[in-house]
């Protein structure tokens, strides 16, 4: 009996020692980078066990591309766009599709997941295409009604076979959400996931500081050196930025934004250069950043005011007179700004 008690005491002591050793170990920062969805990704996390999840992250992003990426010709979305028969959707596709339709309805079509044919016509899909004429735009506008495509079980049904889906304005945000979920499942709570500028954050860093994310200053050309206009400090939130100053084409001396207004079929033509949206998750921030670039600052501001249930905060950069910027920000965004951009 005495021997048993001693053994139990020894085991308890060893367990307590291991627990104390684990608690005293400092988490190590790991940074994993790569490419997916035609852009970059960078995943930063702090882990006491010092694990490296690069293979798992690559695998998750590859599976994601196989579902909703237009950069993979064999993906589910590409096969649906080609009207292949018997295509079954997966859970990723169905969630992105459902969320896309919800945002489209909320924004009265400012966000439109069926705008793909117009994007291609203007040459912004894989940088291909010539300038469309007005007759082509009129024809394409007939085939971008998101109400003419829906889910039926695990299949997609179209009442107009010319409709094509384009999730580029929402997919990156959701892929960041999925990687954040993966890290949490592994017991990692302090992280920053950045996929093509769509950022999702977890707990603050061990020192208590929140994650710092820069908002880029609009530039005159795509090749200009990147400068930071402002820095936000966030945790448990996501931020996405949509802008018209880097992705564009120039024809006959005129610049055309890559953001297409689904109502007109033409690139947006207003003074909003970029908008950064903070939301509860990446998919929400990504989708509404695009929608607000279509709406313009005034309409977007009213939308945020009238849809407080979404919990959106936004930072608008407007072109005042071709040389000066004007900043408009929601009250909640002000509290997120860092006092320094370093």
Number of C-alpha atoms within 10 A of each C-alpha: 6 7 8 9 10 11 12 12 12 12 12 12 12 12 12 12 12 12 11 11 10 13 11 10 11 13 18 13 15 16 16 16 15 13 14 19 22 13 11 13 22 17 23 16 25 20 21 15 12 13 13 13 16 15 9 12 19 17 12 16 19 16 14 22 23 21 23 28 25 24 16 17 13 15 18 22 26 21 18 23 17 14 17 10 9 10 14 13 18 14 10 18 21 18 12 20 22 14 18 25 21 13 20 21 15 15 18 12 23 21 30 28 27 26 26 25 21 26 24 17 19 26 18 20 18 11 12 11 13 12 13 14 10 11 8 13 17 12 12 18 16 11 19 26 18 22 14 14 19 15 13 8 10 13 15 18 15 16 10 15 14 15 25 24 21 24 21 19 20 26 27 29 28 25 26 29 22 21 21 26 15 16 20 14 10 11 11 19 20 24 26 30 28 28 28 19 22 28 28 34 29 23 19 18 18 11 6 8 12 18 21 18 21 17 21 17 17 22 15 12 11 12 8 10 9 11 13 13 12 17 19 21 17 24 19 18 19 27 30 30 24 25 22 22 19 16 14 19 16 10 9 5 7 8 14 19 21 21 22 25 22 23 15 11 22 19 20 20 14 13 18 25 24 25 28 27 27 28 22 16 22 31 27 24 30 29 28 31 27 26 25 27 29 26 21 20 24 12 13 21 19 10 16 18 15 10 11 10 8 13 13 21 22 27 25 26 22 21 16 13 9 9 7 8 17 13 12 17 17 16 11 14 17 14 11 16 18 16 10 8 15 9
